[in-house]
Amino acid sequence: MRSRSKPRKLKRFIPLYLMMAPSLLYLVINNYLPMFGLVIAFKNVNFKKGILGSDWAGLENFKYLFATQDAWVITRNTLLYNIAFIFVHTFLAICLAVILSELTAKRSKRIYQSVTLLPYLISMVIISYLVNAFLSSDTGFLNNSVLPLLGMEPVSWYTDPGKWPAILVIVDAWKNVGYLSIIYYSAVLGVDREYLECAALEGATKMQQIRKIILPLISPVITIMVLLAIGKIFYSDFGLFYQVPMDSGPLYSTTNVISTYVYRGLMQLGDIGMSSAAGLYQSAVGFVLVLISNLIVRKLEPENALF
Amino acid sequence: MKTREERVFQAVSHVIMIFASAVCVIPFLLLIISSFTDNNTIVANGYSFFPEKWGLEAYRYLLQRSDQILRAYGITVLVTAVGTVGNLLLTTMLAYPLSRTDLPGRKALSFLVFFTMLFNGGLVPTYLLYTTYLGVKNSLAGLIVPLLLLNAYWVMIMRTFFQNSIPKAVIESAQIDGASEMRIFCQIILPMGKPIIATVCLFAGIAYWNDWYNGMIYVTESNLFSIQQLLNRMLSDIQFLQSNSSMAGAADYISKIPGTTVRMAIAVVGILPILVVYPFMQNNFVKGIAIGAVKG
């Protein structure tokens, strides 16, 4: 009885499997084959022999990569920028979310929310135009209008690496705070208003209500968002580090991150060995970090764990 | 009745939010004003919110020599349309079966989708696969297929939506009435899934409209440039020439590149559709982002 019903039961689902087939095929091509393709980091790629037919190089590519100063610089930059981004944009996003949720004027609330989200919807190429309008050394708004007003000398922004940590943190916050504040805003909406009303009746000031009630109640969301961001700390927004500094060579010491290094290695230098080694380094360490951060989330808030 | 403290808090909050909004809008204002400025004024005084002399020459130039720009615009529109429709098809056709709790192998398949969010091969293998084995270099497929056609994140969100908001009984009764799976999908799931499908459509559309990455990697022929890639090229060419200005004839070449205002005008034309559509869609965007917010 059972053995007869099982194939029939499966047969019923054939249309559903067929429905999924194109999407699954896409995932295999776009995501899974490249994962196996990571082995080229251990190869000495020779297009004449074909990629899979190329000779094995062992750890040669990695030896070269870690023998250079670059490996250290790109790792440092990737980590420090992400840490700075997480601090700055999380702090600002929470501020905006709390303020928005306490505003009583409904219409202006909506206007503020959509205006601050706007930068998130713009491409990094356009953002690099916007930044260039401010920073361009001969026609930029800062050098022509702002710095002379303050009695300061013009700055050659695109050749001075020391300025870029601050610039990139500002651009990242400008682009992402509106988006993140929506996530924190929906967390604040989950806070029961009755707690706040009670506290107000007891004479708590607004700041006390925010610090003592709202923040503790949304802290699980903050923790999770930060941990998820830490899980992605080995990756960067490629456009932010490539487009916004306009791929300017003199800035590499403070703008080169793992993602841009891999890109330049492959597309500009044609050094497949080095760039695939850096790519595997990023994928592997990145994966371990996601697993660790998820493990922590699962300990703290089981239902918010990714898996 | 509002207390004094409450009134002060509201006023200060408005001031902060107006400041934040201004910070978000001002760069766009500078871009738009620059595109309406006389080119020589910009060369002499730099970009300014209050230019000495306004001018429409940038837009006049765009209209006169619009062939390449129109072409790039057409490519962007085509890629966005085809890509968004393809993305919606692949996303819904994967999310719906995964939402069916009775589907054998559902857990394993869901994990297969989910795992792509945790681990990926990165640029080098992806690039080599697409160019040497699939031959997408310098083709429309190179702009549409890599990376953007399916996003595991939205598959998971949509699957949850179908699971929570389409009652099992609806599907079961349709099955008893003899409806095929395809018919259930088209006539029940798609109509009932409208809100989430609209959200995915919006985000996929924006991703395609804004994409310059695929263009930069897979396209080198200028007749396939999208508007974003055209903008990208113009800025990097000028940067390149300025940093190598000792090069013979560079100054001459710079003078032939469309002026600063023209670049600004193209950038304005590039974000115009977003700025026009956004006020009507802003609620959907906000809701779409809030869906993904982790449960509080």
Interface residues (C-beta under 8 A of the other chain):
Chain A: K9 L10 F13 P15 L16 Y17 M19 M20 P22 S23 L24 Y26 L27 I29 N30 N31 Y32 L33 P34 M35 F36 G37 L38 I40 A41 F47 I51 C95 L96 I99 L100 E102 L103 T104 A105 S108 R110 I111 Y112 Q113 S114 V115 T116 L117 L118 P119 L121 I122 S123 M124 V125 I126 S128 Y129 L130 V131 N132 A133 F134 S136 D138 T139 G140 F141 N143 N144 S145 Y158 W174 V177 G178 Y179 I182 I183 Y185 S186 A187 G190 V191 T205 K206 I218 P220 V221 I224 M225 F238 G239 Q243 M246 D247 S248 G249 S259 V262 Y263 L266 M267 I272 S275 S276 G279 L280 Q282 S283 G286 F287 V290 L291 E303 N304 L306 F307
Chain B: E5 E6 F9 Q10 S13 H14 I16 M17 I18 A20 S21 V23 C24 V25 P27 F28 L30 L31 S34 I42 V43 N45 G46 Y47 S48 F49 L89 L90 T91 M93 L94 Y96 P97 L98 R100 L103 P104 L109 F111 L112 V113 F114 T116 M117 L118 F119 N120 G121 G122 L123 V124 P125 T126 Y127 L128 L129 T132 L134 V145 P146 L147 L149 L150 A152 V155 S180 E181 M182 F185 I206 W209 N210 D211 W212 Y213 I217 Q228 L231 N232 L235 S236 Q239 S243 T260 R263 M264 A267 G270 I271 I274 Y278 P279 Q282 N283 F285 V286 I289 A290 G292 A293 V294 K295 G296
